[in-house]
């Protein structure tokens, strides 16, 4: 099996990469049948975005601090584990954001696209879904749109719902909503296009972030699922995303 081993910059990940290459060999990601990512969830997300145009699925082993998307690390029996692995398909979100200078920014995000206030005062957001105004004014610290794969990350910390993998929905979640008081958000079909217009943006500046691409001083942000991009992730049997999502709710 042709394997490409990629690692984060952490010493423990680099050490694991070296040992695995000695044991199983190594090819470029373009030649690989499987890409093995060594690090934490952040590195896994980076790997998925960087290799999205390649045919090989990604199998990640945890050599970082967080490992929701990772398999347990072991140098032994890797070929057997890869052959037995279960595949999950996830689609990222696309973000379009216009800043105050009139520049348009575009980015992809696997977990969520988030908007956060950057000044001392709460943000004021107007929310439309598929061109229809749904919330005239949300006063909050921020808001986010999360995929099922990202629903246990920032979304869950902001008291958003956990979504099963394969559910055709997105979570729209407020961060510290002040008005409407305790508004927790909404579940939307994954075909929906969500638009945030920032009200009083000079007085109440907002930044938007898709993965690690942050845009400051935005005027508006549009978010939608990107079905044309399919990320293939491999998990050990019995430890796929569905099981992890269920387990997270009983921890």
N, C-alpha and C positions, 0 to 999 in steps of 0.2 A: 504494500500500500504506500502510495506517495503522500508524504505528510510534510506540511510546512509548519514549523514551530515559530510562533511569534510570542514575544514577552514584553511586559511593561519594563520600566527602568528600575524597578525594585530589585535589590540584590538577590532576594530569595527567588524571584521569578527568573532572573538571568541565570542563576545557578541551576535551576530546574531545566531551563532551556538547553543549557550546555550538556547536562547529563542525558536528556532525552535524545538530543541529536547524536550523541555518541552511541546510543543504544539502537536508534531506529533510522538514522540518516535524516536528511533534510533536503527539501526542494523549495523553489520559489513559490509564492502563493499562486501565481499564474499556472504553474505546472501541477499543483497539488490536487489530490482527490479529496483530502480533508485538511482543513486549517485548524491547528490546535493553538488556542490562545491561553497564555499563562499570565495571570494577574488577578485583578478584582473586577467588579462589575463595570467600573468606569473604563478599564482597558478593553473589556469585552464589547462595550458599546462602540468604542473607537474602532475596534477591529471590524465589526459588522459594517460600519459606515464606509471604511476604507476598502473593504473587499466586496461591496454590494454588487459590483459588476462582474464578479467572478462566479464560476459554476460551483465551486467547492463549498460545502457546508462548514460551519464553524463549531468546533467542540472545545469548550473552555474548561480548564482546571484551575481551581482556586489557589492562587499564590498572592492574594491580596487581603484586605481587611473585610470586604463585603463580598458575598458570593451567591446572591440569589439566582443569577444566571449561570452559575458555575457548577461543574461536577467536582467531586472529591479528588484531590490530587493523589496520584500514585504513578510510579514509574513502571510498575509491573503490568503485564497482560494488556497493554494499551491497544494492540491490534484487535484482540477479542472484544474489548470494550467498544471500540469504534464500530465494529461489525454489528454488535448487538444494540447499538444506540438507537433511541427513538427520535424522530425528527419533528420539530415544531416550526411552523411558518408564521412569521409576524411581519406586519407592514408598518413602516414608519409614518410619522406625521410630517407634513411640509408646512413651513412657516414663511409668510411674506409679511415684511414689516417696513413701514415708511417712517423714516426719522424726520426731525423738524427741518432738516436742510433739503428735504425732497428726495433723498436717496433711498432707493428700494433695496432691501436686504432679503435674501432667501436662504433658508437652511432646512435641514432635515433633523428629526429627533425621533428616537426609538421609544423613549419613555414618555416624555411630556414636553409641551411648549408652555412656558410659564411667563407671566407678567408680574413684576414686582415694583413697588414704589421705590424711588431712590432719594426722596426728600423727606423732611420731617413730618409732612402732612400725608394723610391717607390719600390713596389714588381714587379717582372717580372714573368709572368705566361704563360705557354704553355697549350692550351686547346684542348682536343680531345673529340669527341663525338662518342660513339659506336666504339672505336678503330681507328677512322679516324681523323687525325690532321685537326683541323678547324681554329686555330689561333696560328701562330708560336710564337708570342710574344705579350703579353698584359702588358703594363707598367701602373700601377695603384696603388691606395691605397688598393684595394682588389676586390673581386668578390663574388657573391653568387648565389645559386640556390634556388628558392622559389616555394612552392606549391601554388595552388589557394587560400587556406585558409590563407597562409602567405603573399600573394601578397600585402596586404595593410599595412604591417608592415615595417620592414627595407627595403624590396625591393622597396616599394613605395617612401620611403624617399630618396632612391638612384636613383630616377627617373625611376624605372622599371615599367612595365605595371601592371594594375589591371586585374586579371584573374577571370572569373566567376567560382563559385563552380560547379563542374561537368565537367569543361573543361579538356580535356585529354592532357593538356600541362603543362610544367614547364617554369618558367622564369629564364633565365641566364642573370644576370645583373652585370655590372661593377660598382665599387665604385671609383669615381673620375678618370676616364680613362685619361691618358696622351697621350698614343700612342697605338692603333690608336686614334687620337684626337676625343674626344667626342663619342667614341664607346659606345652605350647604351645597347648592349647585343643582345639576341636572344630568340625566342620562340622555345621550343623543345617538341617533343612528350613525354608523361609521361613514355614511355617505354625506353627512352634514358638513357645511362650511361655516365655521364660527368666525365672526368678525368682532373685534374689540376696538371701539373708538375711545381715545383718551380725552376726557373732558378736563378743561382748565390745565392743560399739559404744561404750561409755563410755571404755574404755581405748584402743580402736583406732578413732577416728572416721573416717568415710568420707563423701565427697561424691559425688553423682551428677550427670552433665551430659548434657543432650540439646541439641545445637547450642550456643546461648549461655545456656541456662537451667540454672543450677547450683543444686543443693539440698544444703545442708550437713547433717551429722549425721543421715544416713538410717538407718532401721531395716531397710527392705527396698525392693527395686526390681524392677519387672516390665517386661520389654521384649518387644515383638513387632512384626512387620511390619504396616503399615497399608495393605492393598490397596485400601481405599475412596478413597485419595488417590493420584492419578497426576500426577507432574510431567513436563511435556513440555519436552524440551531439544533445541535445534537445533545441529547441527554441520556444518561444511563437509565436502563429500564426501571420504572417505578419512581423516578425522581424528576419527571418532566415538569413543565410549568404548571399544568393543571393541579398536580399533587402539591406543588409548592404553594400555590395560591390557596388551596384548601387548608394546608397545614398552618399557613401564616395566620389564619383567622382563629386558630385554636391554641396559639402559642401564648 
